[in-house]
Amino acid sequence: MAEHIKMTAKEAKQKAEAIRKVILDTYHNEVKPSPFFTDLRAGTLSRTRLQAWITNWYSFALEVNTGMACSYHQFVGFFKRHPDLENRIAQKIGEEFTTPAIGGHARMLPILGKALGVTAEQMIECELIPEARGLVDFFVRSWIDIPLA
C-alpha cells in the first residue's frame, strides 16, 4: 500500500497534474486509437457493436453513480470535518443524479437504446462485460475494503 505523505499545496498540485497526465496519456495511446473508437469516429461501427456498447454503458453508469454515493457514505465522518470537500463530493454526486434531469444521464441512455433497437429490459438485465465489471468492482472495493492510514 502506498505511504501517506503530507504534501504542500504545490506538491499536491504537482501530484494531481502527474496523475492527470497518466490518464490523458492512457486515453491518447490506448482508448482513442482503439478499433471501437476509431470505427465510431469514422461512422463505420456496426449497429450490433453500438447496441452492445449502449447496453453496457447504461449498467456501468448506474453502478459508477451508486459507487460515488457509497464513497460519500463510507467517509461521511471525514466530510463532516471538511465541509469544503463535502461540498465538492455532494456537488459531483448531485450532478450525476440530476443532470440533465432527475436520474442523471443514465436515465437518458434508455432513450438512446430505444433509438438503436435495444429494449429497456435488455439494458436493465445486462451483465457488464468483464472489463467494466472489474473496473466498477475495483473502485467500490477500494473504498470499502482498503483501510486508510
C-alpha positions, -999 to 999 in steps of 0.1 A, spaced: 0 0 0 12 35 -8 26 55 20 5 85 30 26 117 29 15 151 39 21 175 10 22 212 5 -4 227 -18 23 229 -46 33 193 -41 -4 182 -42 -10 202 -74 21 186 -90 10 151 -79 -26 157 -93 -10 170 -126 11 139 -128 -19 116 -123 -39 136 -149 -10 132 -174 -11 94 -169 -49 94 -175 -46 116 -206 -17 96 -220 -36 63 -215 -66 78 -233 -45 91 -262 -24 59 -265 -49 32 -258 -85 44 -258 -87 69 -286 -69 47 -312 -88 15 -302 -108 -2 -331 -141 7 -313 -135 44 -311 -118 45 -345 -148 29 -361 -172 51 -341 -155 83 -352 -154 71 -388 -191 62 -388 -183 25 -396 -191 10 -362 -217 -17 -367 -252 -13 -352 -246 -46 -332 -215 -32 -316 -232 1 -308 -261 -17 -293 -238 -37 -271 -220 -6 -260 -251 13 -250 -265 -17 -231 -232 -20 -211 -228 18 -207 -263 20 -191 -254 -5 -164 -219 9 -160 -232 45 -155 -257 34 -128 -230 14 -109 -205 42 -110 -231 67 -97 -240 44 -68 -203 38 -61 -198 75 -57 -227 77 -33 -212 47 -14 -178 65 -11 -196 95 5 -213 73 30 -180 55 37 -163 87 46 -191 109 60 -172 114 92 -143 129 72 -165 150 51 -183 164 81 -150 177 94 -141 191 59 -171 209 46 -152 224 16 -145 188 4 -180 177 14 -194 204 -9 -173 191 -38 -184 155 -35 -220 165 -28 -220 186 -59 -205 158 -80 -230 132 -67 -259 156 -71 -249 164 -107 -246 127 -116 -282 120 -103 -299 152 -116 -282 163 -148 -296 166 -174 -328 156 -155 -338 136 -124 -320 103 -125 -290 118 -143 -275 109 -176 -281 72 -170 -318 79 -175 -311 93 -209 -294 61 -221 -326 40 -225 -339 67 -249 -308 63 -270 -310 25 -266 -346 25 -279 -335 45 -309 -308 18 -316 -333 -10 -311 -323 -20 -276 -352 -26 -251 -353 -12 -216 -354 -48 -203 -322 -56 -222 -305 -27 -206 -317 -34 -171 -308 -71 -173 -274 -65 -189 -244 -81 -172 -214 -59 -176 -185 -71 -198 -156 -83 -176 -135 -52 -181 -164 -29 -169 -173 -52 -141 -137 -53 -129 -134 -15 -131 -165 -9 -110 -157 -36 -85 -121 -23 -81 -135 12 -75 -161 2 -50 -140 -24 -32 -111 1 -29 -133 25 -10 -149 -1 12 -122 -27 19 -89 -9 18 -81 7 51 -69 43 51 -39 53 72 
